[in-house]
Amino acid sequence: MRDYGETRDGQTIQEYSLRNAAGMEVKFITFGGILTSIRVPDRQGRFANVALGFSKLADYEAEHPYFGAITGRYANRIGGGAFSLDGRDYQLFKNDGGNSLHGGAVGFDKRVWVASESNGAVELAYRSSDGEEGYPGNLDVSVRYSLDADNGLRIDYAAETDAPTVLNLTNHSYFNLMGEGEGTIYDHILTLNADAYTPTDANQIPTGEIAPVAGSPFDFRTAKTIGSGQRSAHPQIVAAQGYDHNFVLNRRGLGKGELGLAARAYEPRSGRVMEVWTTEPGVQFYAGNFLDATLIGASGRLYRQSDGFALETQHFPDSPNKPQFPTTVLRPGARKESTTVYRFSTD
Ligand code: BGC
């Protein structure tokens, strides 16, 4: 652990490094719980950072597309920035046109988390107070980062509330398995373990439909390049300027807390492979469509469209307004737990 910097309002931020015997190293900061670096070997054993990010705190404090961050209280969109729960209406801050995105004006990505170490893992804790960003209930959240011997980065999320609320937690890392700043991710070969996805309207809010991927550019059940569908004229791809959709993960035969394979990404030049395992029902596959050559990354290179992709394990967007989707309601006395593992290897 070391001091990483000071926020504009004078809070000291720490950086933690986790390293395993194989040499894999992950760094994160107590600001937003942001994963700032994930260093893994290629097939020749050469290490590179495969996560997009910045080199200093001020860049993370400024507006950016949630690089590496813990996203909440509600990851992704809530339509109209509004929902009702137990007969009461709640209005959230609208930071995405008419919607609320990734928690509102000051989401979990911009909060200072309290770190504690145990057994080589680090747990980050944050109390989101009643009414913060319009959400009801004092919510105690913890996010635990750990590394295993087999190059798996494990993220354990837990939350408890003192009043009924809704929540959806994820990590918003962007990956480029060639290495951060090394170009577009079009040649990455992706598999998604999903027979269906949730199509969205013109405002990127799910229509409520669970649509089969068969016969569409959303069919990643057999491995194919990201680039092959990213320029498709499918109306869903046109509307989101590329892939930016929630996939409904196949979880047949899996119990509630059991990890299931969500995705596998393979980059042929480096030989790097990343698998995503999760207990969550969905994953947002976002191909970095809105990276617009305005941000300079950690190694001093400009991030352009599709220079990274995100696989955000989650409950479905706008679930508070879609009773047919798996529930995101948390009530006092219950504990919400989920786990996601990003596992790296080579071909
Ligand atoms: C959303 C995108 C958004 C990105 C950065 C993703 O989770 O689905 O639409 O641009 O986050 O905010």
Boltz pocket constraint, residues with backbone or C-beta under 6 A from the ligand:
constraints:
  - pocket:
      binder: B
      contacts: [[A, 64], [A, 65], [A, 66], [A, 76], [A, 102], [A, 204], [A, 244], [A, 245], [A, 284], [A, 286], [A, 290], [A, 312]]
      max_distance: 6.0
